[in-house]
Amino acid sequence: MASDKALEIVQDGLDRHARATLSGDIDMMMAYSDIPCTIETMAGKVVATNRAEMRAICEALVHSIEVRQLSDMVRRCLEAEFTSEDTIWATYETRFLRNGVELAEDTYTSFMILKKRADGWRFSGIQLLVSEGDPVSATLKDRFG
């Protein structure tokens, strides 16, 4: 069952994480990342089992975005529902822009699991439908490929 509260929680996390990513605020990115955290793309799966691994993924993503000279990351929660009081399943889309122009090749849809922890909601598992050259795939390939 879709929930307005679940949508609100997910959208808030997506917005804050996107701002942190674009500003290079690794600590804020980490604040939304659960440990362990599973990230999957068509190219494979990575499980960050400790903070150092998650930090490396976050740093690599920021670098990938900087190299591509992306100026904005727009994320929109499409659906979200509580599967328990401490778990939300959600789908969302991500669009990247460079100097105010949307880049169609970097747009993707994702499925995400959020877990409620003592200090708030955290991204626990993410499955991304991304192309080979987009920032997330490039990050995972460069870091773990």
Rosetta constraint file for C-alpha pairs under 8 A:
AtomPair CA 1 CA 81 HARMONIC 5.80 0.50
AtomPair CA 1 CA 82 HARMONIC 7.51 0.50
AtomPair CA 2 CA 6 HARMONIC 7.51 0.50
AtomPair CA 2 CA 7 HARMONIC 7.92 0.50
AtomPair CA 2 CA 79 HARMONIC 6.69 0.50
AtomPair CA 2 CA 80 HARMONIC 5.64 0.50
AtomPair CA 2 CA 81 HARMONIC 4.61 0.50
AtomPair CA 2 CA 82 HARMONIC 7.60 0.50
AtomPair CA 3 CA 7 HARMONIC 6.22 0.50
AtomPair CA 3 CA 80 HARMONIC 6.38 0.50
AtomPair CA 3 CA 81 HARMONIC 5.30 0.50
AtomPair CA 3 CA 82 HARMONIC 7.13 0.50
AtomPair CA 4 CA 8 HARMONIC 6.13 0.50
AtomPair CA 5 CA 9 HARMONIC 6.21 0.50
AtomPair CA 6 CA 10 HARMONIC 6.17 0.50
AtomPair CA 6 CA 80 HARMONIC 5.45 0.50
AtomPair CA 6 CA 81 HARMONIC 5.51 0.50
AtomPair CA 6 CA 82 HARMONIC 6.33 0.50
AtomPair CA 6 CA 88 HARMONIC 6.68 0.50
AtomPair CA 7 CA 11 HARMONIC 5.97 0.50
AtomPair CA 7 CA 77 HARMONIC 6.60 0.50
AtomPair CA 7 CA 79 HARMONIC 6.68 0.50
AtomPair CA 7 CA 80 HARMONIC 5.13 0.50
AtomPair CA 7 CA 81 HARMONIC 7.32 0.50
AtomPair CA 7 CA 90 HARMONIC 7.96 0.50
AtomPair CA 8 CA 12 HARMONIC 6.03 0.50
AtomPair CA 9 CA 13 HARMONIC 6.30 0.50
AtomPair CA 9 CA 121 HARMONIC 7.82 0.50
AtomPair CA 10 CA 14 HARMONIC 6.10 0.50
AtomPair CA 10 CA 77 HARMONIC 6.68 0.50
AtomPair CA 10 CA 80 HARMONIC 7.27 0.50
AtomPair CA 10 CA 90 HARMONIC 7.36 0.50
AtomPair CA 11 CA 15 HARMONIC 6.04 0.50
AtomPair CA 11 CA 75 HARMONIC 7.80 0.50
AtomPair CA 11 CA 76 HARMONIC 6.63 0.50
AtomPair CA 11 CA 77 HARMONIC 5.60 0.50
AtomPair CA 12 CA 16 HARMONIC 6.16 0.50
AtomPair CA 13 CA 17 HARMONIC 5.92 0.50
AtomPair CA 13 CA 32 HARMONIC 7.09 0.50
AtomPair CA 13 CA 121 HARMONIC 7.83 0.50
AtomPair CA 14 CA 18 HARMONIC 6.00 0.50
AtomPair CA 14 CA 75 HARMONIC 6.25 0.50
AtomPair CA 14 CA 76 HARMONIC 7.65 0.50
AtomPair CA 14 CA 77 HARMONIC 7.88 0.50
AtomPair CA 15 CA 19 HARMONIC 6.28 0.50
AtomPair CA 15 CA 74 HARMONIC 7.74 0.50
AtomPair CA 15 CA 75 HARMONIC 6.71 0.50
AtomPair CA 16 CA 20 HARMONIC 6.16 0.50
AtomPair CA 17 CA 21 HARMONIC 6.03 0.50
AtomPair CA 17 CA 28 HARMONIC 7.17 0.50
AtomPair CA 17 CA 29 HARMONIC 5.59 0.50
AtomPair CA 17 CA 32 HARMONIC 6.93 0.50
AtomPair CA 18 CA 22 HARMONIC 6.18 0.50
AtomPair CA 18 CA 73 HARMONIC 5.97 0.50
AtomPair CA 18 CA 74 HARMONIC 7.31 0.50
AtomPair CA 18 CA 75 HARMONIC 7.46 0.50
AtomPair CA 19 CA 23 HARMONIC 6.11 0.50
AtomPair CA 19 CA 73 HARMONIC 7.82 0.50
AtomPair CA 20 CA 24 HARMONIC 5.93 0.50
AtomPair CA 20 CA 25 HARMONIC 4.80 0.50
AtomPair CA 20 CA 26 HARMONIC 6.97 0.50
AtomPair CA 20 CA 28 HARMONIC 5.84 0.50
AtomPair CA 20 CA 29 HARMONIC 5.77 0.50
AtomPair CA 21 CA 25 HARMONIC 6.15 0.50
AtomPair CA 21 CA 26 HARMONIC 7.12 0.50
AtomPair CA 21 CA 29 HARMONIC 6.46 0.50
AtomPair CA 21 CA 58 HARMONIC 7.81 0.50
AtomPair CA 21 CA 61 HARMONIC 7.72 0.50
AtomPair CA 21 CA 62 HARMONIC 5.86 0.50
AtomPair CA 22 CA 62 HARMONIC 6.86 0.50
AtomPair CA 22 CA 65 HARMONIC 7.60 0.50
AtomPair CA 22 CA 71 HARMONIC 7.39 0.50
AtomPair CA 22 CA 72 HARMONIC 6.88 0.50
AtomPair CA 22 CA 73 HARMONIC 7.30 0.50
AtomPair CA 24 CA 59 HARMONIC 7.83 0.50
AtomPair CA 24 CA 62 HARMONIC 5.87 0.50
AtomPair CA 25 CA 29 HARMONIC 6.39 0.50
AtomPair CA 26 CA 30 HARMONIC 6.07 0.50
AtomPair CA 26 CA 55 HARMONIC 7.00 0.50
AtomPair CA 26 CA 58 HARMONIC 6.30 0.50
AtomPair CA 26 CA 59 HARMONIC 6.62 0.50
AtomPair CA 27 CA 31 HARMONIC 6.28 0.50
AtomPair CA 28 CA 32 HARMONIC 6.99 0.50
AtomPair CA 29 CA 33 HARMONIC 6.77 0.50
AtomPair CA 29 CA 58 HARMONIC 6.86 0.50
AtomPair CA 30 CA 34 HARMONIC 7.94 0.50
AtomPair CA 30 CA 54 HARMONIC 7.26 0.50
AtomPair CA 30 CA 55 HARMONIC 6.77 0.50
AtomPair CA 30 CA 58 HARMONIC 7.49 0.50
AtomPair CA 31 CA 122 HARMONIC 7.34 0.50
AtomPair CA 32 CA 121 HARMONIC 6.86 0.50
AtomPair CA 32 CA 122 HARMONIC 4.54 0.50
AtomPair CA 32 CA 123 HARMONIC 5.82 0.50
AtomPair CA 33 CA 37 HARMONIC 6.83 0.50
AtomPair CA 33 CA 54 HARMONIC 7.59 0.50
AtomPair CA 33 CA 122 HARMONIC 5.11 0.50
AtomPair CA 33 CA 123 HARMONIC 4.92 0.50
AtomPair CA 33 CA 124 HARMONIC 6.54 0.50
AtomPair CA 34 CA 115 HARMONIC 7.62 0.50
AtomPair CA 34 CA 122 HARMONIC 5.15 0.50
AtomPair CA 34 CA 123 HARMONIC 5.52 0.50
AtomPair CA 34 CA 124 HARMONIC 4.94 0.50
AtomPair CA 35 CA 48 HARMONIC 6.66 0.50
AtomPair CA 35 CA 49 HARMONIC 5.84 0.50
AtomPair CA 35 CA 50 HARMONIC 6.00 0.50
AtomPair CA 35 CA 51 HARMONIC 6.94 0.50
AtomPair CA 35 CA 54 HARMONIC 7.81 0.50
AtomPair CA 35 CA 124 HARMONIC 7.06 0.50
AtomPair CA 36 CA 47 HARMONIC 6.54 0.50
AtomPair CA 36 CA 48 HARMONIC 5.40 0.50
AtomPair CA 36 CA 49 HARMONIC 4.51 0.50
AtomPair CA 36 CA 50 HARMONIC 6.52 0.50
AtomPair CA 36 CA 124 HARMONIC 6.87 0.50
AtomPair CA 37 CA 47 HARMONIC 5.58 0.50
AtomPair CA 37 CA 48 HARMONIC 5.20 0.50
AtomPair CA 37 CA 49 HARMONIC 6.81 0.50
AtomPair CA 37 CA 54 HARMONIC 7.69 0.50
AtomPair CA 37 CA 123 HARMONIC 7.14 0.50
AtomPair CA 37 CA 124 HARMONIC 4.73 0.50
AtomPair CA 37 CA 125 HARMONIC 5.49 0.50
AtomPair CA 37 CA 126 HARMONIC 7.94 0.50
AtomPair CA 38 CA 45 HARMONIC 7.06 0.50
AtomPair CA 38 CA 46 HARMONIC 5.80 0.50
AtomPair CA 38 CA 47 HARMONIC 4.37 0.50
AtomPair CA 38 CA 48 HARMONIC 6.42 0.50
AtomPair CA 38 CA 124 HARMONIC 6.47 0.50
AtomPair CA 38 CA 125 HARMONIC 4.61 0.50
AtomPair CA 38 CA 126 HARMONIC 6.18 0.50
AtomPair CA 39 CA 45 HARMONIC 5.75 0.50
AtomPair CA 39 CA 46 HARMONIC 5.29 0.50
AtomPair CA 39 CA 47 HARMONIC 6.31 0.50
AtomPair CA 39 CA 125 HARMONIC 5.95 0.50
AtomPair CA 39 CA 126 HARMONIC 4.87 0.50
AtomPair CA 39 CA 127 HARMONIC 5.97 0.50
AtomPair CA 39 CA 128 HARMONIC 7.71 0.50
AtomPair CA 40 CA 44 HARMONIC 5.73 0.50
AtomPair CA 40 CA 45 HARMONIC 4.24 0.50
AtomPair CA 40 CA 46 HARMONIC 6.33 0.50
AtomPair CA 40 CA 126 HARMONIC 6.23 0.50
AtomPair CA 40 CA 127 HARMONIC 4.69 0.50
AtomPair CA 40 CA 128 HARMONIC 6.13 0.50
AtomPair CA 41 CA 45 HARMONIC 6.39 0.50
AtomPair CA 41 CA 127 HARMONIC 5.96 0.50
AtomPair CA 41 CA 128 HARMONIC 5.06 0.50
AtomPair CA 41 CA 129 HARMONIC 6.10 0.50
AtomPair CA 41 CA 130 HARMONIC 6.51 0.50
AtomPair CA 41 CA 137 HARMONIC 6.83 0.50
AtomPair CA 42 CA 128 HARMONIC 7.68 0.50
AtomPair CA 42 CA 129 HARMONIC 6.76 0.50
AtomPair CA 42 CA 130 HARMONIC 7.17 0.50
AtomPair CA 43 CA 132 HARMONIC 7.63 0.50
AtomPair CA 43 CA 137 HARMONIC 7.24 0.50
AtomPair CA 43 CA 141 HARMONIC 7.84 0.50
AtomPair CA 46 CA 140 HARMONIC 7.52 0.50
AtomPair CA 46 CA 144 HARMONIC 7.61 0.50
AtomPair CA 48 CA 53 HARMONIC 5.21 0.50
AtomPair CA 48 CA 54 HARMONIC 5.32 0.50
AtomPair CA 49 CA 53 HARMONIC 6.71 0.50
AtomPair CA 49 CA 54 HARMONIC 7.61 0.50
AtomPair CA 50 CA 54 HARMONIC 6.46 0.50
AtomPair CA 51 CA 55 HARMONIC 5.92 0.50
AtomPair CA 52 CA 56 HARMONIC 6.18 0.50
AtomPair CA 53 CA 57 HARMONIC 6.39 0.50
AtomPair CA 54 CA 58 HARMONIC 6.23 0.50
AtomPair CA 55 CA 59 HARMONIC 6.05 0.50
AtomPair CA 56 CA 60 HARMONIC 6.06 0.50
AtomPair CA 56 CA 143 HARMONIC 7.98 0.50
AtomPair CA 57 CA 61 HARMONIC 6.16 0.50
AtomPair CA 57 CA 139 HARMONIC 7.05 0.50
AtomPair CA 57 CA 140 HARMONIC 7.38 0.50
AtomPair CA 57 CA 143 HARMONIC 7.24 0.50
AtomPair CA 58 CA 62 HARMONIC 6.30 0.50
AtomPair CA 59 CA 63 HARMONIC 6.21 0.50
AtomPair CA 60 CA 64 HARMONIC 6.07 0.50
AtomPair CA 60 CA 139 HARMONIC 5.53 0.50
AtomPair CA 60 CA 143 HARMONIC 7.13 0.50
AtomPair CA 61 CA 65 HARMONIC 6.25 0.50
AtomPair CA 61 CA 135 HARMONIC 6.51 0.50
AtomPair CA 61 CA 136 HARMONIC 6.43 0.50
AtomPair CA 61 CA 139 HARMONIC 5.39 0.50
AtomPair CA 62 CA 66 HARMONIC 6.20 0.50
AtomPair CA 63 CA 67 HARMONIC 6.09 0.50
AtomPair CA 64 CA 68 HARMONIC 6.33 0.50
AtomPair CA 64 CA 135 HARMONIC 5.49 0.50
AtomPair CA 64 CA 136 HARMONIC 7.93 0.50
AtomPair CA 64 CA 138 HARMONIC 7.01 0.50
AtomPair CA 64 CA 139 HARMONIC 6.31 0.50
AtomPair CA 65 CA 69 HARMONIC 6.19 0.50
AtomPair CA 65 CA 70 HARMONIC 5.62 0.50
AtomPair CA 65 CA 135 HARMONIC 6.04 0.50
AtomPair CA 66 CA 70 HARMONIC 6.36 0.50
AtomPair CA 68 CA 135 HARMONIC 7.99 0.50
AtomPair CA 69 CA 98 HARMONIC 6.56 0.50
AtomPair CA 70 CA 96 HARMONIC 6.61 0.50
AtomPair CA 70 CA 97 HARMONIC 5.77 0.50
AtomPair CA 70 CA 98 HARMONIC 4.62 0.50
AtomPair CA 70 CA 99 HARMONIC 7.46 0.50
AtomPair CA 71 CA 96 HARMONIC 7.58 0.50
AtomPair CA 71 CA 97 HARMONIC 5.71 0.50
AtomPair CA 71 CA 98 HARMONIC 4.86 0.50
AtomPair CA 71 CA 99 HARMONIC 5.82 0.50
AtomPair CA 71 CA 100 HARMONIC 7.30 0.50
AtomPair CA 72 CA 96 HARMONIC 5.71 0.50
AtomPair CA 72 CA 97 HARMONIC 5.04 0.50
AtomPair CA 72 CA 98 HARMONIC 6.70 0.50
AtomPair CA 72 CA 100 HARMONIC 7.62 0.50
AtomPair CA 73 CA 94 HARMONIC 6.76 0.50
AtomPair CA 73 CA 95 HARMONIC 5.77 0.50
AtomPair CA 73 CA 96 HARMONIC 4.66 0.50
AtomPair CA 73 CA 97 HARMONIC 6.47 0.50
AtomPair CA 74 CA 94 HARMONIC 5.63 0.50
AtomPair CA 74 CA 95 HARMONIC 5.10 0.50
AtomPair CA 74 CA 96 HARMONIC 6.31 0.50
AtomPair CA 75 CA 92 HARMONIC 6.75 0.50
AtomPair CA 75 CA 93 HARMONIC 5.54 0.50
AtomPair CA 75 CA 94 HARMONIC 4.42 0.50
AtomPair CA 75 CA 95 HARMONIC 6.38 0.50
AtomPair CA 76 CA 92 HARMONIC 5.41 0.50
AtomPair CA 76 CA 93 HARMONIC 5.39 0.50
AtomPair CA 76 CA 94 HARMONIC 6.69 0.50
AtomPair CA 77 CA 90 HARMONIC 7.18 0.50
AtomPair CA 77 CA 91 HARMONIC 6.06 0.50
AtomPair CA 77 CA 92 HARMONIC 4.17 0.50
AtomPair CA 77 CA 93 HARMONIC 6.59 0.50
AtomPair CA 78 CA 90 HARMONIC 7.41 0.50
AtomPair CA 78 CA 91 HARMONIC 5.45 0.50
AtomPair CA 78 CA 92 HARMONIC 4.95 0.50
AtomPair CA 78 CA 93 HARMONIC 7.14 0.50
AtomPair CA 79 CA 90 HARMONIC 5.40 0.50
AtomPair CA 79 CA 91 HARMONIC 5.29 0.50
AtomPair CA 79 CA 92 HARMONIC 7.00 0.50
AtomPair CA 80 CA 88 HARMONIC 6.64 0.50
AtomPair CA 80 CA 89 HARMONIC 5.68 0.50
AtomPair CA 80 CA 90 HARMONIC 4.11 0.50
AtomPair CA 80 CA 91 HARMONIC 6.53 0.50
AtomPair CA 81 CA 88 HARMONIC 5.48 0.50
AtomPair CA 81 CA 89 HARMONIC 5.60 0.50
AtomPair CA 81 CA 90 HARMONIC 6.48 0.50
AtomPair CA 82 CA 86 HARMONIC 7.63 0.50
AtomPair CA 82 CA 87 HARMONIC 5.80 0.50
AtomPair CA 82 CA 88 HARMONIC 4.38 0.50
AtomPair CA 82 CA 89 HARMONIC 6.46 0.50
AtomPair CA 83 CA 87 HARMONIC 5.61 0.50
AtomPair CA 83 CA 88 HARMONIC 5.71 0.50
AtomPair CA 83 CA 89 HARMONIC 6.73 0.50
AtomPair CA 84 CA 88 HARMONIC 7.17 0.50
AtomPair CA 86 CA 115 HARMONIC 5.65 0.50
AtomPair CA 86 CA 116 HARMONIC 4.73 0.50
AtomPair CA 86 CA 117 HARMONIC 7.75 0.50
AtomPair CA 87 CA 113 HARMONIC 6.96 0.50
AtomPair CA 87 CA 114 HARMONIC 5.64 0.50
AtomPair CA 87 CA 115 HARMONIC 4.74 0.50
AtomPair CA 87 CA 116 HARMONIC 6.29 0.50
AtomPair CA 88 CA 113 HARMONIC 5.74 0.50
AtomPair CA 88 CA 114 HARMONIC 5.10 0.50
AtomPair CA 88 CA 115 HARMONIC 6.67 0.50
AtomPair CA 89 CA 111 HARMONIC 7.36 0.50
AtomPair CA 89 CA 112 HARMONIC 5.84 0.50
AtomPair CA 89 CA 113 HARMONIC 4.71 0.50
AtomPair CA 89 CA 114 HARMONIC 6.50 0.50
AtomPair CA 90 CA 111 HARMONIC 5.71 0.50
AtomPair CA 90 CA 112 HARMONIC 5.22 0.50
AtomPair CA 90 CA 113 HARMONIC 6.45 0.50
AtomPair CA 91 CA 109 HARMONIC 7.12 0.50
AtomPair CA 91 CA 110 HARMONIC 5.47 0.50
AtomPair CA 91 CA 111 HARMONIC 4.42 0.50
AtomPair CA 91 CA 112 HARMONIC 6.15 0.50
AtomPair CA 92 CA 109 HARMONIC 5.70 0.50
AtomPair CA 92 CA 110 HARMONIC 5.38 0.50
AtomPair CA 92 CA 111 HARMONIC 6.62 0.50
AtomPair CA 92 CA 112 HARMONIC 7.93 0.50
AtomPair CA 93 CA 107 HARMONIC 7.21 0.50
AtomPair CA 93 CA 108 HARMONIC 5.63 0.50
AtomPair CA 93 CA 109 HARMONIC 4.28 0.50
AtomPair CA 93 CA 110 HARMONIC 6.17 0.50
AtomPair CA 94 CA 107 HARMONIC 5.54 0.50
AtomPair CA 94 CA 108 HARMONIC 5.43 0.50
AtomPair CA 94 CA 109 HARMONIC 6.38 0.50
AtomPair CA 95 CA 102 HARMONIC 6.97 0.50
AtomPair CA 95 CA 103 HARMONIC 7.19 0.50
AtomPair CA 95 CA 104 HARMONIC 7.53 0.50
AtomPair CA 95 CA 106 HARMONIC 6.38 0.50
AtomPair CA 95 CA 107 HARMONIC 4.47 0.50
AtomPair CA 95 CA 108 HARMONIC 6.81 0.50
AtomPair CA 96 CA 102 HARMONIC 5.98 0.50
AtomPair CA 96 CA 103 HARMONIC 5.79 0.50
AtomPair CA 96 CA 104 HARMONIC 7.91 0.50
AtomPair CA 96 CA 106 HARMONIC 5.96 0.50
AtomPair CA 96 CA 107 HARMONIC 6.44 0.50
AtomPair CA 97 CA 101 HARMONIC 5.12 0.50
AtomPair CA 97 CA 102 HARMONIC 4.34 0.50
AtomPair CA 97 CA 103 HARMONIC 5.57 0.50
AtomPair CA 98 CA 102 HARMONIC 6.65 0.50
AtomPair CA 98 CA 103 HARMONIC 7.13 0.50
AtomPair CA 103 CA 107 HARMONIC 6.94 0.50
AtomPair CA 105 CA 131 HARMONIC 7.51 0.50
AtomPair CA 105 CA 134 HARMONIC 7.36 0.50
AtomPair CA 106 CA 130 HARMONIC 7.60 0.50
AtomPair CA 106 CA 131 HARMONIC 7.41 0.50
AtomPair CA 106 CA 133 HARMONIC 7.97 0.50
AtomPair CA 106 CA 134 HARMONIC 5.29 0.50
AtomPair CA 106 CA 135 HARMONIC 7.57 0.50
AtomPair CA 107 CA 130 HARMONIC 7.60 0.50
AtomPair CA 108 CA 128 HARMONIC 7.08 0.50
AtomPair CA 108 CA 129 HARMONIC 5.75 0.50
AtomPair CA 108 CA 130 HARMONIC 5.42 0.50
AtomPair CA 108 CA 131 HARMONIC 7.96 0.50
AtomPair CA 109 CA 128 HARMONIC 6.21 0.50
AtomPair CA 109 CA 129 HARMONIC 5.57 0.50
AtomPair CA 109 CA 130 HARMONIC 7.44 0.50
AtomPair CA 110 CA 126 HARMONIC 6.86 0.50
AtomPair CA 110 CA 127 HARMONIC 5.51 0.50
AtomPair CA 110 CA 128 HARMONIC 4.38 0.50
AtomPair CA 110 CA 129 HARMONIC 5.96 0.50
AtomPair CA 111 CA 126 HARMONIC 5.77 0.50
AtomPair CA 111 CA 127 HARMONIC 5.14 0.50
AtomPair CA 111 CA 128 HARMONIC 6.58 0.50
AtomPair CA 112 CA 123 HARMONIC 7.04 0.50
AtomPair CA 112 CA 124 HARMONIC 7.48 0.50
AtomPair CA 112 CA 125 HARMONIC 5.57 0.50
AtomPair CA 112 CA 126 HARMONIC 4.42 0.50
AtomPair CA 112 CA 127 HARMONIC 6.36 0.50
AtomPair CA 113 CA 123 HARMONIC 6.16 0.50
AtomPair CA 113 CA 124 HARMONIC 5.53 0.50
AtomPair CA 113 CA 125 HARMONIC 5.01 0.50
AtomPair CA 113 CA 126 HARMONIC 6.48 0.50
AtomPair CA 114 CA 121 HARMONIC 6.23 0.50
AtomPair CA 114 CA 122 HARMONIC 5.35 0.50
AtomPair CA 114 CA 123 HARMONIC 4.62 0.50
AtomPair CA 114 CA 124 HARMONIC 5.33 0.50
AtomPair CA 114 CA 125 HARMONIC 7.11 0.50
AtomPair CA 115 CA 121 HARMONIC 5.60 0.50
AtomPair CA 115 CA 122 HARMONIC 5.43 0.50
AtomPair CA 115 CA 123 HARMONIC 6.60 0.50
AtomPair CA 115 CA 124 HARMONIC 6.15 0.50
AtomPair CA 116 CA 120 HARMONIC 5.65 0.50
AtomPair CA 116 CA 121 HARMONIC 4.37 0.50
AtomPair CA 116 CA 122 HARMONIC 6.36 0.50
AtomPair CA 117 CA 121 HARMONIC 5.92 0.50
AtomPair CA 117 CA 122 HARMONIC 7.06 0.50
AtomPair CA 130 CA 134 HARMONIC 6.52 0.50
AtomPair CA 130 CA 136 HARMONIC 7.47 0.50
AtomPair CA 130 CA 137 HARMONIC 6.73 0.50
AtomPair CA 131 CA 137 HARMONIC 6.98 0.50
AtomPair CA 132 CA 137 HARMONIC 5.78 0.50
AtomPair CA 132 CA 138 HARMONIC 6.98 0.50
AtomPair CA 133 CA 137 HARMONIC 6.32 0.50
AtomPair CA 133 CA 138 HARMONIC 5.82 0.50
AtomPair CA 134 CA 138 HARMONIC 6.02 0.50
AtomPair CA 135 CA 139 HARMONIC 5.96 0.50
AtomPair CA 136 CA 140 HARMONIC 6.29 0.50
AtomPair CA 137 CA 141 HARMONIC 5.94 0.50
AtomPair CA 138 CA 142 HARMONIC 5.80 0.50
AtomPair CA 139 CA 143 HARMONIC 5.91 0.50
AtomPair CA 140 CA 144 HARMONIC 5.53 0.50
AtomPair CA 140 CA 145 HARMONIC 6.50 0.50
AtomPair CA 141 CA 145 HARMONIC 4.06 0.50
